[in-house]
Amino acid sequence: MGLLAVAIAENTGHAIRTRDVELAAELARDDDAMEDLHRHIFTALTAPQWSYGVSCAVDITLLARFYERYADHAVTVARRIVYLVTGALPDLCPPPRPRPSSGRGSRI
């Protein structure tokens, strides 16, 4: 995740400097890859083989979340780059995926 975050940061900076719409669109694909890694972390942390304890699992979970949010922010920047260059609102990302229900019912 760290390597992908560095690549996203570098690509975001380059896309801003060059106003590269194609590179901006690539940031959305990088965000999808980051989301896949984020989900994979949870699979690893909940596996019976996980033997590093709760404290380590919480730290890794938080770090993974921060990386995932960082990639989300890069997509926001990418959308703004596309708008700046083309004048049109881009559709870089598919609609958000529904989040799993907590099973607690409505909070309204």
Backbone as CSV, one residue per row, in Angstrom:
resi,resn,N_x,N_y,N_z,CA_x,CA_y,CA_z,C_x,C_y,C_z
1,MET,0.822,-1.186,0.000,0.000,0.000,0.000,0.869,1.254,0.000
2,GLY,1.962,1.180,0.715,2.854,2.333,0.771,3.438,2.677,-0.585
3,LEU,3.857,1.659,-1.319,4.415,1.902,-2.654,3.366,2.502,-3.587
4,LEU,2.151,2.006,-3.495,1.074,2.545,-4.326,0.770,3.988,-3.926
5,ALA,0.784,4.280,-2.633,0.535,5.651,-2.169,1.602,6.603,-2.695
6,VAL,2.856,6.165,-2.712,3.930,7.004,-3.250,3.706,7.241,-4.745
7,ALA,3.348,6.203,-5.473,3.080,6.353,-6.908,1.907,7.305,-7.144
8,ILE,0.875,7.200,-6.325,-0.280,8.093,-6.449,0.147,9.535,-6.198
9,ALA,0.967,9.751,-5.178,1.439,11.110,-4.872,2.243,11.680,-6.035
10,GLU,3.149,10.881,-6.568,3.969,11.345,-7.687,3.105,11.630,-8.916
11,ASN,2.168,10.734,-9.208,1.300,10.921,-10.374,0.365,12.118,-10.194
12,THR,-0.096,12.335,-8.975,-0.951,13.496,-8.712,-0.183,14.782,-8.970
13,GLY,1.025,14.857,-8.441,1.848,16.045,-8.668,2.132,16.268,-10.139
14,HIS,2.452,15.204,-10.842,2.741,15.310,-12.275,1.488,15.746,-13.050
15,ALA,0.344,15.178,-12.687,-0.904,15.531,-13.371,-1.250,17.003,-13.132
16,ILE,-0.981,17.505,-11.931,-1.239,18.919,-11.641,-0.317,19.799,-12.480
17,ARG,0.966,19.458,-12.502,1.942,20.273,-13.232,1.693,20.278,-14.737
18,THR,1.320,19.135,-15.280,1.198,19.005,-16.735,-0.235,19.109,-17.244
19,ARG,-1.197,19.093,-16.315,-2.623,19.099,-16.679,-2.954,17.917,-17.591
20,ASP,-2.392,16.782,-17.251,-2.543,15.556,-18.039,-3.843,14.852,-17.645
21,VAL,-4.838,14.930,-18.525,-6.148,14.343,-18.254,-6.079,12.824,-18.188
22,GLU,-5.280,12.216,-19.054,-5.148,10.748,-19.038,-4.538,10.275,-17.716
23,LEU,-3.541,10.972,-17.241,-2.915,10.617,-15.968,-3.899,10.831,-14.822
24,ALA,-4.702,11.866,-14.921,-5.728,12.100,-13.903,-6.702,10.926,-13.855
25,ALA,-7.097,10.426,-15.016,-8.001,9.274,-15.058,-7.334,8.031,-14.477
26,GLU,-6.034,7.916,-14.663,-5.296,6.780,-14.104,-5.336,6.788,-12.581
27,LEU,-5.431,7.962,-11.988,-5.504,8.049,-10.527,-6.748,7.344,-9.994
28,ALA,-7.823,7.378,-10.736,-9.037,6.670,-10.323,-8.799,5.163,-10.334
29,ARG,-8.046,4.683,-11.311,-7.724,3.243,-11.354,-6.792,2.875,-10.198
30,ASP,-5.869,3.778,-9.870,-5.001,3.535,-8.721,-5.812,3.478,-7.433
31,ASP,-6.842,4.307,-7.349,-7.726,4.285,-6.183,-8.422,2.933,-6.063
32,ASP,-8.848,2.384,-7.189,-9.474,1.054,-7.171,-8.492,0.007,-6.661
33,ALA,-7.238,0.100,-7.092,-6.218,-0.850,-6.626,-5.993,-0.694,-5.122
34,MET,-6.003,0.548,-4.645,-5.823,0.785,-3.213,-6.988,0.204,-2.422
35,GLU,-8.200,0.354,-2.946,-9.369,-0.220,-2.282,-9.273,-1.740,-2.221
36,ASP,-8.770,-2.361,-3.278,-8.580,-3.817,-3.270,-7.579,-4.223,-2.189
37,LEU,-6.490,-3.486,-2.084,-5.501,-3.775,-1.039,-6.095,-3.563,0.349
38,HIS,-6.898,-2.536,0.486,-7.548,-2.249,1.771,-8.430,-3.423,2.198
39,ARG,-9.204,-3.956,1.253,-10.045,-5.122,1.560,-9.188,-6.344,1.883
40,HIS,-8.072,-6.499,1.175,-7.194,-7.644,1.419,-6.614,-7.606,2.836
41,ILE,-6.328,-6.423,3.327,-5.808,-6.281,4.696,-6.777,-6.917,5.684
42,PHE,-8.073,-6.656,5.517,-9.055,-7.218,6.438,-9.099,-8.737,6.358
43,THR,-8.911,-9.273,5.165,-8.859,-10.725,5.018,-7.679,-11.286,5.800
44,ALA,-6.537,-10.638,5.681,-5.340,-11.106,6.392,-5.509,-10.979,7.905
45,LEU,-6.102,-9.874,8.349,-6.240,-9.641,9.791,-7.251,-10.567,10.457
46,THR,-8.206,-11.058,9.689,-9.224,-11.929,10.274,-8.940,-13.409,10.041
47,ALA,-7.831,-13.698,9.400,-7.471,-15.095,9.149,-7.043,-15.769,10.461
48,PRO,-7.321,-17.034,10.596,-6.913,-17.754,11.808,-5.395,-17.736,12.017
49,GLN,-4.632,-17.549,10.945,-3.177,-17.554,11.051,-2.631,-16.258,11.660
50,TRP,-3.456,-15.210,11.794,-2.990,-13.936,12.344,-2.572,-14.163,13.800
51,SER,-1.317,-13.909,14.096,-0.812,-14.193,15.446,-0.128,-12.987,16.088
52,TYR,-0.385,-11.797,15.548,0.351,-10.623,16.017,-0.409,-9.783,17.031
53,GLY,-1.600,-10.178,17.403,-2.336,-9.490,18.441,-3.238,-8.379,17.945
54,VAL,-4.064,-7.932,18.869,-5.074,-6.930,18.572,-4.444,-5.557,18.322
55,SER,-3.478,-5.179,19.130,-2.853,-3.864,18.994,-2.248,-3.677,17.601
56,CYS,-1.544,-4.673,17.146,-0.939,-4.624,15.806,-2.024,-4.580,14.729
57,ALA,-3.075,-5.346,14.919,-4.176,-5.363,13.948,-4.843,-3.995,13.859
58,VAL,-5.033,-3.336,14.988,-5.645,-2.008,14.986,-4.744,-1.013,14.268
59,ASP,-3.445,-1.054,14.561,-2.506,-0.145,13.899,-2.519,-0.345,12.387
60,ILE,-2.501,-1.576,11.942,-2.500,-1.874,10.508,-3.818,-1.437,9.874
61,THR,-4.920,-1.668,10.576,-6.224,-1.261,10.070,-6.291,0.249,9.879
62,LEU,-5.807,0.996,10.864,-5.817,2.452,10.756,-4.913,2.935,9.624
63,LEU,-3.738,2.359,9.523,-2.818,2.743,8.458,-3.432,2.459,7.087
64,ALA,-4.043,1.301,6.950,-4.685,0.949,5.683,-5.798,1.940,5.353
65,ARG,-6.547,2.338,6.350,-7.628,3.305,6.132,-7.072,4.655,5.689
66,PHE,-5.985,5.096,6.313,-5.380,6.371,5.933,-4.890,6.331,4.486
67,TYR,-4.260,5.230,4.095,-3.815,5.090,2.703,-5.008,5.130,1.751
68,GLU,-6.075,4.438,2.108,-7.248,4.371,1.249,-7.875,5.760,1.104
69,ARG,-7.963,6.506,2.190,-8.515,7.863,2.138,-7.625,8.781,1.303
70,TYR,-6.317,8.593,1.403,-5.374,9.385,0.619,-5.647,9.198,-0.873
71,ALA,-5.866,7.956,-1.265,-6.163,7.669,-2.672,-7.489,8.312,-3.075
72,ASP,-8.466,8.320,-2.169,-9.741,8.992,-2.462,-9.524,10.479,-2.728
73,HIS,-8.658,11.095,-1.934,-8.379,12.522,-2.126,-7.683,12.763,-3.466
74,ALA,-6.834,11.846,-3.882,-6.169,11.984,-5.182,-7.190,11.959,-6.307
75,VAL,-8.237,11.167,-6.168,-9.288,11.133,-7.184,-10.023,12.469,-7.222
76,THR,-10.224,13.077,-6.071,-10.849,14.395,-6.030,-9.991,15.408,-6.785
77,VAL,-8.693,15.360,-6.564,-7.772,16.237,-7.294,-7.850,15.936,-8.791
78,ALA,-7.885,14.666,-9.136,-7.956,14.274,-10.551,-9.207,14.829,-11.211
79,ARG,-10.327,14.740,-10.523,-11.581,15.294,-11.073,-11.444,16.787,-11.332
80,ARG,-10.782,17.482,-10.443,-10.604,18.929,-10.596,-9.651,19.253,-11.748
81,ILE,-8.650,18.409,-11.934,-7.736,18.607,-13.069,-8.507,18.461,-14.382
82,VAL,-9.310,17.413,-14.477,-10.092,17.191,-15.695,-11.022,18.375,-15.934
83,TYR,-11.665,18.858,-14.886,-12.567,20.007,-15.040,-11.789,21.243,-15.475
84,LEU,-10.634,21.470,-14.881,-9.810,22.622,-15.231,-9.411,22.600,-16.703
85,VAL,-9.032,21.416,-17.193,-8.544,21.295,-18.574,-9.686,21.281,-19.590
86,THR,-10.757,20.548,-19.282,-11.817,20.342,-20.278,-13.048,21.222,-20.072
87,GLY,-13.246,21.694,-18.859,-14.455,22.456,-18.554,-15.662,21.583,-18.297
88,ALA,-15.474,20.276,-18.346,-16.571,19.334,-18.111,-16.313,18.566,-16.819
89,LEU,-17.399,18.267,-16.127,-17.265,17.447,-14.926,-16.989,16.005,-15.349
90,PRO,-15.910,15.444,-14.872,-15.542,14.089,-15.309,-16.318,13.024,-14.563
91,ASP,-16.407,11.880,-15.182,-16.967,10.701,-14.538,-15.831,9.694,-14.415
92,LEU,-14.872,10.015,-13.546,-13.706,9.151,-13.380,-14.014,7.905,-12.580
93,CYS,-14.995,8.017,-11.723,-15.235,6.930,-10.773,-16.640,6.378,-10.952
94,PRO,-16.774,5.085,-10.740,-18.119,4.523,-10.702,-18.812,5.006,-9.434
95,PRO,-20.133,4.889,-9.366,-20.816,5.297,-8.142,-20.279,4.509,-6.951
96,PRO,-20.325,5.097,-5.758,-19.799,4.386,-4.587,-20.499,3.058,-4.376
97,ARG,-19.707,2.077,-3.950,-20.274,0.770,-3.645,-21.029,0.846,-2.331
98,PRO,-22.156,0.142,-2.231,-22.862,0.145,-0.949,-21.998,-0.538,0.114
99,ARG,-22.016,0.043,1.290,-21.252,-0.537,2.392,-22.085,-1.612,3.067
100,PRO,-21.421,-2.654,3.572,-22.180,-3.711,4.233,-22.918,-3.171,5.451
101,SER,-24.094,-3.683,5.661,-24.876,-3.268,6.809,-24.280,-3.812,8.092
102,SER,-24.373,-3.034,9.153,-23.845,-3.475,10.442,-24.814,-4.423,11.128
103,GLY,-26.048,-4.542,10.590,-27.020,-5.437,11.175,-27.727,-4.834,12.363
104,ARG,-27.516,-3.551,12.644,-28.120,-2.912,13.814,-29.426,-2.196,13.490
105,GLY,-29.802,-2.203,12.246,-31.030,-1.516,11.866,-30.762,-0.057,11.540
106,SER,-31.826,0.671,11.320,-31.712,2.068,10.910,-31.269,2.952,12.076
107,ARG,-30.492,3.975,11.749,-30.053,4.932,12.773,-30.878,6.212,12.720
108,ILE,-31.965,6.210,11.944,-32.788,7.415,11.800,-33.756,7.498,12.938
